């Protein structure tokens, strides 16, 4: 996958300054650093709530946490456990 601009607007043009979609890489190194590579300089980014949840969970995974989300209709919060 090539990082950076995709040339598409998957959720429409959100503002007049919207430059479209980005392919992003999230990685970690052996020094407890999380790297988020957007493939270009950006000043802001936006995404639907469902995608933001996936983004957050992926960052937590790279931090060494395992996430279990209880999908029962009771609306309980996710439980977060350190996986180290």
C-alpha positions, -999 to +999 in steps of 0.1 A: +000+000+000+013+034-009+012+060+019-003+094+014-031+108-008-055+084-024-070+110-048-105+101-035-130+117-011-146+086+006-169+107+027-173+137+004-154+169+006-158+179+043-144+215+040-132+237+011-096+228+022-102+190+023-076+172+002-091+138+002-083+104+017-050+092+030-034+058+034-018+058+068+006+034+085+007+028+123+037+010+137+058+008+168+094+004+176+114-012+204+117+021+223+080+024+233+073+048+205+042+047+182+047+059+147+018+073+126+029+080+090+005+099+069+027+099+038+026+137+036+024+168+059-012+174+071-027+201+093-059+181+102-078+149+096-113+137+101-131+104+100-164+088+108-169+077+145-167+040+136-134+045+118-121+067+148-129+038+171-109+014+149-080+039+147-080+043+185-081+005+190-052+000+166-031+026+184-039+009+218-029-025+202+005-011+192+009+002+228+005-034+240-031-033+252-057-059+244-093-046+240-125-066+246-156-048+237-188-061+252-214-059+225-244-067+247-273-043+245-267-031+281-243-005+267-214-013+290-180+003+283-152-016+267-128-033+290-091-024+285-063-048+297-026-043+295-012-071+273+024-068+283 
